[in-house]
Amino acid sequence: MATLIAPSDTSIDARPATRPLVPTSERLVVDLADVTRADVPTVGGKGANLGEMLRAELPVPHGFVLTVAAYERMREASGVGPRIDALLRTLRIDDTTDLQRVSAQLRETILAVSLPSDLITAVDTAYSRLAQSTPGTGDPLVAVRSSATCEDTAEFSFAGMFESVLGVRGHDVLADAIRRCWASTFGARVLYYRLSRNMPAEMPVAVVVQRMVSSLKSGVIFTADPSTGESAHVVIEAAWGLGEVVVGGQVTPDHYVVDKRSFEVVEHRIAAKEFLLEALPEGGTRRVMLDHDPREQSMVLTESELAALARFALASEQHYGAPQDMEFAIDGSGMFITQTRPITTLPPATASASAAQATAATPAAQEPSAPPAATPAAAQAPLLRGLGASPGAATGRVRVLTATAQAGQLQPGEVLVAPMTSPDWVPIMRRASAIVTDAGGMTSHAAIVSRELGIPCVVGTRVATRTLRDGMLVTVNGKEGSVLAGAVHVADAPQRNARPATVAAVSPVTATRVYVNLAEPERAAEIAARDVDGVGLLRAEFMMMSALQGVHPRELIERGQTDDFVHRMTQGLTTIASAFAPRPVVYRAMDFRTNEFRGLQGAEHHEPVEANPMIGYRGAFRYTREPDLFALELHALAEVRKQYPNLHLMLPFVRTGWEMQRCRALIDDSALAGSRDLELWVMAEVPSVTSWLDEYVRLGVTGVSIGSNDLTQLVLGVDRDSEVLAPFYDERDRAVLDAIRAIIERAHALGVTASICGQAPSVHPEFAARLVEWGIDSISVNADAIERTRRNVAAAEQRLILSAARQRIASGMHRTTGDART
């Protein structure tokens, strides 16, 4: 093992006899040899771990750290503090576009600052001292890495989120690299990770500067399998050249499993390494392709190197008392450990057992274990990114489809990849384990349906159908909006169709009713068992697509085959109405757009071609032109209401009073005529609803349900499916909020109930609070947001009660004071 450790004069700093009198927390720059794990608040997790590794006598390259005080000094001297504070106050992490915008502005602000003179002096001095201890002449080649105060700790990893700059040579280039590391504390992923875990919006970052190891080979080490928790082996992954290709997932590394007791290699998988990244003597890096190079298919590490790395890993695990995630590099002078951090994804029992096993390790043969089921997500860079539209994670083989005519190619459990989806895709989508699309946003068809079905979904990737290929094994992370190669363990991500855990606490009682948006009869019983007051939006389109069985409804009418269609619709509606009875179920009649109908058999004879179908032939207007088609839905409703009168009707996309008059006449001429206690609702998606609502009420409308998705489009003039206009689509825009408030007030003035069934209340707690404040009667949300919305509504109602009580108290005190003065 000794021969693999670089000589002490080139790898490990000699420790001074006494520590400097100035505390680390007050110095701008400190030597790694002066750092311990107690200095995390000053030098960050990475810096503290490097110093601590020196104490554990692990081979660590020379280096120094710019402390958090250096960041604070820059912030103060440059005067950027007020701008940073102002930008952070505007940040909305649940709005991807806004998050990216603010992140870019913050990073640009930091990259433009000048380093204060005292900090420049301190850095130059430390860099010159490093040159004296580094072989060769001139400025040393260094690696510059961010070191956040919560990074690489037992609770938080931030793995791969902060900036690392390799191949840095020269004082000016070093200053630029330091600014890049500081700026990375405001990366979009870092901001989201931090704020979603209730951490401070701004967290100063330290910067580690170390002698660059011009790696011939490098990689990562896990002292327990982070995906399975298995702790009898050390898992090592390696590739040629610099380790960024492994940590960043740019190449598939070799995979080795080493027994912790015997240090024998019990498993290895040799990957095809397409290229390597090498450090250039003058600074910077370059990619070297390995086509026809023997290294492409050869084993990166020797058995002696694997044994040495395993011993270093156990030494680190024993020193820290917990399983470790480490990085290593090997050059011509020896072997180096460049980073270690706790594995944050293991269950507590596994972590303690692994550490105990490492301490008690004795040479003894062990049976080989099965290969890990998955690679840790932190060790991979995504194949592509998009918008996380439906939470959860799923692994499966890719199936790229560009049209519903290819439906038969998708096998159950495969990952559906498509340009975008529409209602005629629903039967296909049900079979998928996950969905990835080129286009779309949070309220696109693919996003909404995926949430309804409980399927992980990533939309708006732009290039999924060109990047992914049939048969590829991928993992779709619907929360983070990423697609990764292979089977990947995604921490804290529920699997497809996982049901929420039973909550022992009693749900709060709210005056505002909480309804659910539903589309699938198969999920009715499961969701009805939860604390929900009914179905505020039962979408017709999904059941209709199953009932139509790929044939355009007009074709069925012309063929005289409508009885089966009505029967299948009746079955689906009965399943849902019976599950929720006596709670109300509000069925929204068919709202297909022409482009969504066009994929059905025979559609070419019946559907017009429109330039903008979003505001075209749809909703109530279609009923006035095709009353026989509308009559089929009304017939199915009437059949179900004979047994379940809790089923009601809602008309979508009503533009004007004359449309409503005609629809009312069609209802009165249908099997629903005279149906007792039938509630008739209209969707409030067109801004004209506020002007026409009195006429709607006169015609028998008893409720209005705000469709915030379409309402936002029409108020702001933004196509919600347009990637170009995505930054302008915001349901919380003041104009949209004014329209929603006006609809609620108008409904109450006319004596009818007001609800909302758009996307916003499901994802924005403050949105739900506003609705309660304005007196909305009910809120209908996606199934995954029922409990959360109930809590948000209860809190908003309690705040209103408390505010009213305070006003009464203040008013009473005022009257009492007035009486006393009199």
Secondary structure, DSSP 4 states (H G I P E B T S, - for coil): -GGGBPPHHHHSPPPPSS--SS-GGG-SEEEGGG--GGGHHHHHHHHHHHHHHHHTT-----EEEE-HHHHHHHHHHHT-HHHHHHHHHT--TT-HHHHHHHHHHHHHHHHTPPPPHHHHHHHHHHHHHHHHTSSSSSSPPEEEEEEETTTTSSS---TTTS-EEEEE-SHHHHHHHHHHHHHGGG-HHHHHHHHHTT--S---EEEEEEE----SEEEEEESS-TTT---SEEEEEEEEB-THHHHTTSSPPEEEEEETTT--EEEEE-----EEEEE-TTSSEEEEE-TT-GGGTS-SS-HHHHHHHHHHHHHHHHHHTS-EEEEEEEETTEEEEEEEEE-TTS-HHHHHHHHHHHHT------PPPPPPSSEEGGG---SEE-EEEE--EEEEEEEE-SSGGGGGGPPTT-EEEES---GGGHHHHTT-SEEEESS--TTSHHHHHHHHHT--EEE--SSHHHH--TT-EEEEETTTTEEEESSEE-TT-PBTTPPPPPP-SPPPP-SSEEEEEE--GGGHHHHHTSS---EEEEEHHHHHHHHHTTB-HHHHHHHT-HHHHHHHHHHHHHHHHHHHTTS-EEEEPP---HHHHTTSBTGGGTPPP-S-GGGSS-HHHHHHH-HHHHHHHHHHHHHHHTT-TTEEEEE----SHHHHHHHHHHHHTSTTTT-TT--EEEEE-STTHHHHHHHHHHTT--EEEE-HHHHHHHHHT--TT-STTGGG--TTSHHHHHHHHHHHHHHHHTT-EEEE-SSHHHH-HHHHHHHHHTT-SEEEE-GGGHHHHHHHHHHHHHHHHHHHHHHHHHHHHHHHHHHHH-
